Each structure stands twice: as structure tokens, then as C-alpha cells.
Amino acid sequence: MWEELEIRTIRLLTHKIQAKYAYDLSEYAQTSLKNGILNFAHSKKLTHADALMEQVITNRSYFMELLQHLVVPETEFFRDPAFWRAFKSKVVPRLQAFHKLKIWLPFASDGKELWTLLIALKESGLLGKCEIWVNSISEHRLSEAKAGIYHVAAAELFRGNYQRYEGTASLEAYLQEQSPRLQFNTDLLGNVAFVHNAFPVSDGLKPFHFILCRNAMLYFNHSLQERVQNVMSDALEKKGLLAIGIREQLIGRSIHSDMQPFYPDEGLYQKTTDFKG
């Protein structure tokens, strides 16, 4: 039964997924994987792991559905408004010093973080000089983010968070509400590139001035967290800024030699060493 799902079963499933589809989930946190598998199994009304295993390995579309439950989960628009106020008051002035800006979102969720960033950049006058790269292991998540279509149920929370962020426009400037969905103005995506399953990014895209990676590393084990942080640190321009979740922390080389707190109350850090290319 699912209540008895064991680590060895999870490891067997991730091994089979890597062998079949070349997706390496072996360094995702076991608790995160287990919760994702259970949520998916319950949604499919499956009662045994063997049935799930067979379907996932023999049916790619079934696997892609499962993957949506295993990658970084859905977020919300302007999640943690205090962070976005800090972005406006502390990050934006630093970014204004650059003639051109490169920004990276290494682990796209459902796109709400991206659309929030686009609105914040638009209102700060920076969007026109930005190049933004968005990565995800999930093709579905990238398509969802690019489409900018969400259920109208998200509107009330969106408006509340936007007000707490102290935005300067009305939300109608950025989206149309056509029940049962919200449709964002895709003109905001003019300088956004979506990249499937490509971490780290090509060296030709570096260095970045700002990397937004909040609440993704909670789903990785310690080894993967450290490796991801080193990659992000290496990809930053000197004095570039990194945003992580307030429940996350820098570990290993990135905290000891490359990064220093910039506004740690909201998970913001600054690169102190030169970009080595």
C-alpha cells in the first residue's frame, strides 16, 4: 500500500526513469519525491507501486504527468510580497547601473514567479534592457509559463499580494480576466527565452546580473544543493545578485568564498569574486 512506500521503491523508480528517459531525479530529496509520487498515485487512483512503475516506464505521456508532481511545485503571484518590496527597493537600484541585464530563473515552476518578475521589471523601467532565461526539467511547466494562462481562482490572491507589494498599476494592465481563466499579456515575454532540461546554461549566456531561484533547493538533497549553488555562483557577474528562499541557506564554496549577504532577511546575496568565464 502507498502508506508503506519505501525508499528502495523510490530509488528503483528513479533509476528506471533515468535509464528510460535520461531524467536524473536521484538527488531530489526523498521526502519530496515520496510526496510527489503519492499525490500522483492518488490522483490516478492507483493502489500499488508496481502498477505505477509499469505505466511510467511503458508510457512516456504518463511519465510526463508524473514529472509535474516531482519537480518544483506551483507557487503564487508575488509570493512573499516583502521579498518583492525588497527587490524593488534594494535590487532594482543595483541593476539600474548596468547598461544591459541578463537574468536567469534556473528552475521554473508554473510560471507565476516569472510573470511576477516581469511585472516588477516593467514597473521599475528595467524590462526593456533585460534578457531573461527560464529553465525547467519539465516541458509542460515551460509551456505553462510561456502561455501565461491560469485559473481565475488565482486572481484574488494575486490582487492581495500585488497590493502588499505596493505595485504602481492595476492588474488589468497586465492581464485579461476571462472566466474561468486569466490571460497575461504575452508582450511582456519579448526578451524571455525558455530552455528545456538545460542546467547549467550554456557558457555563452553568462555572466548573469541577477539569478532568481527561490524555494527550489528545498526539494534537493545536500549534495545537489551545493552543486547547484556553485553553478549559480560561477554564473554570476561580480557584484551580481542571487535570490534564494528565506528557508534556504548557502552552503559549501558559494558561502565561504564567493558570496556575501546583501539583504539576507529576504534571501539576497551578492557575488564578491570576479567572473571567470
C-alpha positions as CSV (number, residue, x, y, z in Angstrom):
1,M,0.0,0.0,0.0
2,W,1.1,3.6,-0.6
3,E,1.4,4.3,3.1
4,E,4.2,1.9,3.1
5,L,6.1,3.3,0.2
6,E,9.8,2.6,0.9
7,I,12.9,4.4,0.0
8,R,14.1,1.4,-2.0
9,T,11.0,1.6,-4.2
10,I,11.5,5.3,-4.8
11,R,15.1,4.6,-5.8
12,L,14.1,1.8,-8.1
13,L,11.6,4.1,-9.8
14,T,14.1,7.0,-10.2
15,H,16.7,4.5,-11.6
16,K,14.2,3.2,-14.2
17,I,13.3,6.8,-15.1
18,Q,16.9,7.7,-15.6
19,A,17.6,4.6,-17.7
20,K,14.4,5.1,-19.9
21,Y,14.1,8.9,-20.2
22,A,17.5,10.2,-19.1
23,Y,15.9,12.3,-16.3
24,D,18.1,12.2,-13.2
25,L,16.0,12.6,-10.1
26,S,18.3,10.6,-7.8
27,E,19.4,13.7,-5.9
28,Y,16.0,15.1,-5.2
29,A,15.1,14.9,-1.5
30,Q,13.4,11.6,-0.7
31,T,10.5,13.3,1.2
32,S,9.8,15.5,-1.8
33,L,9.8,12.5,-4.2
34,K,7.6,10.5,-1.9
35,N,5.1,13.2,-1.6
36,G,5.0,13.8,-5.3
37,I,4.6,10.1,-6.1
38,L,1.8,9.7,-3.5
39,N,0.0,12.8,-4.9
40,F,0.2,11.5,-8.4
41,A,-0.9,7.9,-7.4
42,H,-3.9,9.2,-5.5
43,S,-4.9,11.4,-8.5
44,K,-4.8,8.3,-10.7
45,K,-6.5,6.1,-8.1
46,L,-3.6,3.7,-8.2
47,T,-3.3,1.4,-5.2
48,H,0.1,-0.3,-5.8
49,A,3.6,0.9,-6.8
50,D,4.0,-1.9,-9.3
51,A,1.1,-0.5,-11.4
52,L,2.6,3.0,-11.3
53,M,6.1,1.6,-12.2
54,E,4.7,-0.2,-15.3
55,Q,2.7,2.7,-16.6
56,V,5.6,5.2,-16.1
57,I,8.2,3.1,-17.9
58,T,5.9,2.0,-20.8
59,N,4.1,5.2,-21.4
60,R,6.0,8.5,-21.9
61,S,3.0,10.7,-21.6
62,Y,2.2,9.0,-18.2
63,F,5.7,9.7,-17.1
64,M,5.4,13.4,-18.1
65,E,2.3,13.6,-16.0
66,L,4.2,12.2,-13.0
67,L,7.0,14.6,-13.6
68,Q,4.7,17.5,-12.9
69,H,4.3,16.2,-9.4
70,L,8.1,15.7,-8.9
71,V,9.6,19.0,-10.0
72,V,9.4,22.3,-8.0
73,P,5.7,22.7,-7.3
74,E,3.3,25.5,-8.1
75,T,3.8,28.9,-6.4
76,E,1.7,32.1,-6.4
77,F,1.9,35.5,-7.9
78,F,4.0,37.9,-5.8
79,R,4.6,35.2,-3.3
80,D,6.1,36.8,-0.2
81,P,5.3,40.4,-1.0
82,A,8.1,41.5,1.4
83,F,10.7,39.9,-0.9
84,W,9.3,41.8,-3.9
85,R,9.3,45.1,-2.0
86,A,13.0,44.4,-1.2
87,F,13.5,43.6,-4.9
88,K,12.1,47.0,-5.8
89,S,13.9,49.0,-3.1
90,K,17.3,47.2,-3.0
91,V,17.8,45.1,-6.1
92,V,16.5,47.4,-8.7
93,P,18.8,50.3,-7.9
94,R,21.8,47.9,-8.3
95,L,20.5,46.6,-11.6
96,Q,19.9,50.1,-12.9
97,A,23.7,50.6,-13.0
98,F,24.1,48.1,-15.8
99,H,23.5,49.0,-19.5
100,K,22.2,45.6,-20.3
101,L,20.9,42.9,-17.9
102,K,21.0,39.2,-18.0
103,I,18.6,37.4,-15.6
104,W,18.3,33.6,-15.0
105,L,15.5,31.5,-13.5
106,P,17.1,28.1,-13.3
107,F,14.1,26.1,-12.0
108,A,10.8,27.4,-13.4
109,S,7.8,26.3,-11.6
110,D,4.4,27.0,-13.1
111,G,5.5,30.5,-14.4
112,K,3.9,32.6,-11.7
113,E,7.4,33.6,-10.4
114,L,8.4,34.6,-13.9
115,W,5.3,36.7,-14.5
116,T,5.8,38.4,-11.2
117,L,9.3,39.2,-12.1
118,L,8.2,40.6,-15.5
119,I,5.7,42.9,-13.8
120,A,8.2,44.1,-11.3
121,L,10.8,44.8,-14.0
122,K,8.2,46.6,-16.1
123,E,7.2,48.9,-13.3
124,S,10.8,49.6,-12.5
125,G,11.6,50.6,-16.1
126,L,14.2,47.8,-16.5
127,L,12.3,45.2,-18.6
128,G,13.4,46.8,-21.9
129,K,17.0,46.2,-21.2
130,C,16.7,42.7,-19.9
131,E,17.5,39.3,-21.4
132,I,15.9,36.5,-19.3
133,W,16.5,32.8,-19.5
134,V,14.0,30.4,-17.9
135,N,14.9,26.7,-17.4
136,S,12.9,23.7,-16.4
137,I,13.3,19.9,-16.5
138,S,9.6,19.8,-17.4
139,E,8.4,20.7,-20.9
140,H,4.9,21.1,-19.6
141,R,5.9,23.6,-17.0
142,L,7.8,25.7,-19.6
143,S,4.7,25.6,-21.9
144,E,2.5,26.6,-19.0
145,A,4.8,29.5,-18.1
146,K,5.1,30.7,-21.7
147,A,1.3,30.6,-22.3
148,G,0.6,32.8,-19.2
149,I,-2.8,31.2,-18.7
150,Y,-4.1,30.5,-15.2
151,H,-7.3,29.7,-13.5
152,V,-9.3,32.7,-12.4
153,A,-9.3,31.3,-8.8
154,A,-5.7,32.7,-8.5
155,A,-6.9,36.3,-9.1
156,E,-8.0,37.2,-5.6
157,L,-4.6,36.1,-4.0
158,F,-2.8,37.8,-6.9
159,R,-4.5,41.1,-6.2
160,G,-3.9,40.9,-2.5
161,N,-0.2,40.1,-2.9
162,Y,0.1,42.8,-5.5
163,Q,-1.4,45.4,-3.2
164,R,1.0,44.3,-0.4
165,Y,3.9,44.6,-2.9
166,E,2.7,48.2,-3.5
167,G,2.5,47.9,-7.2
168,T,2.1,51.1,-9.3
169,A,-0.5,50.0,-11.8
170,S,-3.7,47.9,-11.9
171,L,-3.5,44.2,-12.7
172,E,-5.7,44.9,-15.7
173,A,-2.7,46.5,-17.3
174,Y,-1.0,43.0,-17.4
175,L,-3.8,40.5,-17.9
176,Q,-7.3,39.9,-19.0
177,E,-9.8,38.0,-16.9
178,Q,-11.9,35.8,-19.0
179,S,-13.6,33.3,-16.6
180,P,-12.6,30.6,-15.9
181,R,-9.1,31.8,-16.8
182,L,-6.6,34.7,-16.5
183,Q,-4.6,35.5,-19.6
184,F,-1.4,37.5,-19.2
185,N,-0.2,39.9,-21.9
186,T,2.4,37.9,-23.7
187,D,4.1,41.1,-25.0
188,L,5.9,41.0,-21.6
189,L,7.8,37.9,-22.9
190,G,9.6,39.8,-25.6
191,N,13.1,39.2,-24.2
192,V,12.4,35.8,-22.5
193,A,14.0,32.5,-23.7
194,F,12.6,29.2,-22.4
195,V,15.1,26.3,-22.2
196,H,14.1,22.7,-21.5
197,N,16.2,20.5,-19.4
198,A,19.4,22.6,-19.6
199,F,21.1,23.1,-16.2
200,P,23.5,24.7,-16.2
201,V,23.0,27.1,-19.1
202,S,25.5,27.5,-22.0
203,D,28.6,29.3,-21.1
204,G,27.8,31.7,-24.0
205,L,24.9,33.1,-22.0
206,K,26.9,34.0,-18.9
207,P,27.6,36.1,-16.9
208,F,24.2,37.0,-15.3
209,H,23.5,40.0,-13.2
210,F,20.6,38.5,-11.3
211,I,19.6,34.9,-10.6
212,L,16.1,34.2,-9.1
213,C,16.0,30.7,-7.5
214,R,13.6,30.9,-4.5
215,N,12.4,27.8,-2.8
216,A,13.7,25.3,-5.3
217,M,16.6,23.8,-3.4
218,L,14.2,22.7,-0.6
219,Y,13.5,19.8,-2.9
220,F,17.1,18.7,-3.4
221,N,19.4,16.7,-1.2
222,H,22.5,18.3,0.3
223,S,24.9,17.3,-2.5
224,L,22.7,18.6,-5.2
225,Q,22.0,21.9,-3.3
226,E,25.7,22.5,-3.1
227,R,26.4,21.7,-6.7
228,V,23.5,23.9,-7.9
229,Q,24.7,26.8,-5.7
230,N,28.2,26.5,-7.1
231,V,26.9,26.6,-10.7
232,M,24.8,29.7,-9.9
233,S,27.7,31.4,-8.1
234,D,30.0,30.7,-11.1
235,A,27.4,32.1,-13.5
236,L,27.1,35.5,-11.8
237,E,28.9,38.6,-12.7
238,K,31.0,40.2,-10.0
239,K,28.5,42.2,-7.8
240,G,25.7,40.2,-9.3
241,L,22.8,39.2,-7.0
242,L,21.3,35.8,-6.1
243,A,17.9,35.4,-4.6
244,I,17.1,32.2,-2.7
245,G,14.2,31.3,-0.3
246,I,14.3,32.5,3.3
247,R,14.2,28.9,4.5
248,E,17.2,28.0,2.3
249,Q,20.8,28.7,3.1
250,L,24.1,28.9,1.1
251,I,26.5,26.0,1.8
252,G,30.0,25.0,0.7
253,R,32.2,27.1,-1.5
254,S,29.5,29.6,-2.5
255,I,29.1,30.9,1.0
256,H,32.7,30.6,2.1
257,S,34.4,32.4,-0.8
258,D,32.2,33.7,-3.5
259,M,29.1,35.3,-1.9
260,Q,28.3,37.7,0.9
261,P,24.9,38.7,2.4
262,F,23.3,41.6,0.6
263,Y,19.8,41.5,2.2
264,P,19.7,38.1,4.0
265,D,16.3,38.8,5.6
266,E,14.8,38.1,2.1
267,G,17.4,35.6,0.9
268,L,19.5,38.1,-1.2
269,Y,23.3,37.6,-1.7
270,Q,26.0,39.3,-3.7
271,K,28.8,37.8,-5.7
272,T,32.2,39.1,-4.4
273,T,34.6,37.5,-6.8
274,D,35.4,38.0,-10.5
275,F,33.5,36.1,-13.1
276,K,36.0,33.6,-14.5
277,G,34.2,32.6,-17.7
